[in-house]
């Protein structure tokens, strides 16, 4: 069911690796080297975002949540969470899985992204911006749910649901 999304995201990862390698092979300071570096850095940030979304999906799946897969591969989201058929606990654990994935990519980028390369600097800054957006957008929803009760409506897609109840 998510095979197309896995292929899409692995293709982006492979493309990012190829751009990075080509950027390292290009003549330093050349326009081509800069373009390849920018592409590799942005690609790495896109991969980080994808990891965050896959974290949410793994959390939803492991908690037997009900969700609707995205219908189009161009969607930045993998699925829509069904607020009517999931418990508060399921929502919180699904959210935490996405946060954990974000923590993993931020730690990995801080530890291993080469800051002496333009691609590494772009990738790290992109990852930090994405992590910041997670803090600003998703953490308040998480805490409102943690302390307030109801599962928020986050649905964006229509279609058959997958998963099950706790």
Residue, then its C-alpha position, 0 to 999 in steps of 0.5 A: x500500500x505504501x510501496x509507491x511512497x517507499x520507492x519515491x523516497x528511496x529514489x530521492x535518497x539515491x538521487x541525493x547521494x548521486x548529487x552529493x558524489x557528483x558535487x564532490x567530483x566537480x571542479x571546486x568553485x564551478x557553477x556546476x559544483x555549486x548547483x550539485x551541492x545545493x541539490x544535494x543539500x536540499x535533497x538531504x533535507x527532503x530526506x529528513x522530512x520524509x523520515x519524520x513522516x515515516x516515523x509518524x506512519x510507523x507509530x500509527x501502524x504499531x498502535x493499530x491506528x486507523x488512517x487513510x493513505x495519501x492518494x497521490x505520490x506528490x503529497x508531502x504526507x503519507x497518510x491522514x489520521x482518522x480522529x474519529x476512530x483512534x484513541x488519544x493514546x494512539x495519537x500521542x504515540x503516533x506523534x511521538x514516533x514522528x518526533x523520535x524520527x526528527x530527533x534521529x535525523x537532527x542528531x545524525x546531521x549534527x554529528x555527521x554532516x560535513x560543515x566544510x561542504x556547501x551541501x552539508x551546511x544546506x542539509x543541516x540548516x534545512x534539517x534544523x528548520x524542519x525540526x523547528x517547524x515540528x516544534x512550532x506546528x506539531x508540539x502544541x497539538x501534541x501537548x493540547x491533546x496530552x492535557x486536553x483530551x480529544x484527538x485533533x482532526x488532521x485529516x486531509x485525504x479521503x479513501x479506504x482506511x487501514x489499521x485497527x483499534x487498540 
